[in-house]
Amino acid sequence: MKRNKFLNHILLACSVLVMFSACRKVPAGDLSNENPTAGTSYIGFTGSMESATFFDPFTDVKTISVFSVKKDAAKPSDLKIGQAVIVTALPGAIDAYNKANDASYVLLPSSFYTLANTNATQAADGSLTFNFAPGDFQKEFAIKLDGSKLDLSKSYALAYKITKSDGLAVHAASKDTLYAFYSVKNKYDGIYTLAGNIKRFVDGEADTNLGGDFPDGQESEVATIAANANTFQIFWHDGGGVGGVAGLQLAVDPATNKVTVSASGNPAVKNTPGVDNYYDPATKTFYLGFDWGANATNKRIVVGTLTYKGPR
């Protein structure tokens, strides 16, 4: 009886091993040990479906990777099959993205770049055909971008979707639109440390819950929107974001380094009279004093500095 139980355990263990072996996927590029019971072969984008690249200003031509498509073969015989995969350019998707995300990307003009490799052929409408020869499992799409044509006041985008998979299943994560975003940073762009304080008055009374010194080490993103203008962030004493100042930005006069603070979403935001707002290029520090509020008894007043910490 005990012997029969032992044999049953052995048979069960062998069955589990066989089952797991049958489900194991053969890695792309592995032409040995073909598993005839393997599943479906896929095509898809590698990495994130949204990527953002920030360039330091440049006027020459740089090679930029946009995306890669990868064939994930279920078995070696699938890898030996040649296939043509079409990735369609979707310029209209950029407008839809802007509306959905309150963004302002513009299509990267095709006159700004050329193809950097022979992995794809480009049609007149910008669509790309990737020819996977037998044994190929990944293709990269890269461009040669002319930096002299880029406008610092604009953020650019490209959008694509896999529209022909030539018998391959499209990975679920790659069925949507892929977006690649590009922006050129001005010399002020980066991550800054915010120091100083913010005052909040309600009916003439100072609020000490939200008002007070900024948290130690509080970081603020200073992001390019034009050659000499950037958005930035401020926070309450408790580290929470400050509302009512959408589009908070600073503009630097390159001749004097004087700074003007404003907010596209709140015309009341202004430099505090009598306070010197300026940028010190030697220390890469902004010295700021600005305020806003419907009246004198409901003011928000910021006196602080933004000191460069590192690239964004």
C-alpha positions, 0 to 999 in steps of 0.5 A: 500500500505504501509502495503504491502511494509512493508511485502515485507521488512520483507519477504526479510529480512527473506529470507536473514537470511535463505540464510546465515543460509544455508551457515554457516559451522558447526565447526569441533567437533560440533556434534549439529545443523546439516545443511543438505545443508552444503558444502564440507568437507576438509582435509589440513595442518594447518599453513604455507607450509614452516616452519623453526626451529632453535635449540640451540645445544643439544645432547639429544632427543627432541620432535619436531612437524613437521606438523598437518593435520586437517579435516574440516567437513562441517556437523556433520555426516561427522565428524562421518565418519572414514577416512585414509589420506596418506601424502607421503614423497617427498625426491626428492622435497628437491633437486628441492627446493634447485635449485629453491631457491639457497639453500642447505638443505639435507634430515633429515635422518630417522636414526636421529629420531623416531615417537613421537606419535601414530597419524600416522603409517610410511611406509618404504618409509617414507610415513605416514598414519593418521587414523581419527576415528569418531569424530577426526578432527586433527592429529599431526605428531611429531618426537623424534630428536636425537641432537647428530647426527645433523651436525652444518654445515648442514641444514636439511629438510623434505618434504611431500604432501597429496596424499590420502584424502579418499573422502575428498577434499584437501584444495587449500592451502594444495595441494602443497608440505609442507617443514619443515626445521631444523638447529642447531645454533652455539653460534654466531648465532642471530640478531646483531646490525650493527654499523660503516661505509662503504666506496665506491670509484668509480674511486678514488672518494668517493661516499657519497650517498651509502657510510657513516655510517650504519643506526642507529639500523641497524640489521644483521642476523648472521646465522650458516653455520658450528660450527664456521662459519656464514653468515652475512649482511651489508648495504649501508648508506641508508639501502639498501643491498650491492651487489657483496658479495654473501655468505658474511661470518665470521669464528672464530678461537675458540682458539684465537677468531680471525675472517676471513671475506670472501664471497663465491661469491666474492674471493676479499673479505678479512680482511683489512691488519693491522686491527684486526678482532676478536670476544669478547665473553664477550660482544658478539661483532664482530669487523670487518675491511674488503674490496674488489674491483677490484683495489685501485680506486674502493674499498669498505671498511667496518669498523664496529661492530656486537653486539648481540641483540637477538636470530634469 
